[in-house]
Amino acid sequence: MSTRATYQIEDMTFYCHHDGYPEYAAVRFARMIAAFNVPTVGDDFREVEDRRGSLMFAFVRGNMDAQPTENHDTHDDTEWRYTIKFCQIQKLWMVNSHARNWEASGTASRWCPAQNTPLDRFIAEHGAHFEAEPVVQFHFESGTHIATAKAATGIAHNLTLQAGRFEDSNPNKARYVARAAAWAEASLAAVG
């Protein structure tokens, strides 16, 4: 039997017909992040590719079986619900998950909160069984940054190359070096 789930990412909801349990939801989320932030290759001006859309579009790019749907309540055959939103207080992307709890009769059910945790931690906690790619999420300067650990390493490399374009006296050099260090440190923490 398939484990169906809905995934609300920002303002859109998607239905996936199978593998909706947390261990595979973590894989779906890691794929979303991999499709969201991709380091450039051979670009002297940008450290990441210009991917249009936000996490909701990246979810579809990373999970081709995701079907847009109206909301969590549209499908009455789901076992899991996941909602990803940005938390302004913590400055992190959070996952709020609910599991369907069937009553003894098997005809009625209720949704029970399962977990509310940062997206990168959810992937780390649940994704190991399917070897979901580690994800980094951190707040630096004026924004929250998120990428797979591998992409974070590539972004750090690109920023280091960009820093090398400037003389030591140029303030841009220090800014690029600091950003590269933040990405590199986040990548090491995710895989370490």
Buried (B, 14 or more C-beta within 10 A) or exposed (E): EEBBBBBBBBEBBBBBBEBBBBBBBBBBBBBBBBBBBBBBEEBEEEBBEEEEEBBBBBBBBBBEEBEEBEEBEEBEEBBBBBBBBBEEEEEBBBBBBBBBEEEEEEEEBEBEEBBEBBBBBBBBEBBEEEEBBBBBBBEBEEEBBBBBBBBBBBBBBBBBBBBEEBEEEEEEBEBBBEBBBBBBBBBBBBEE
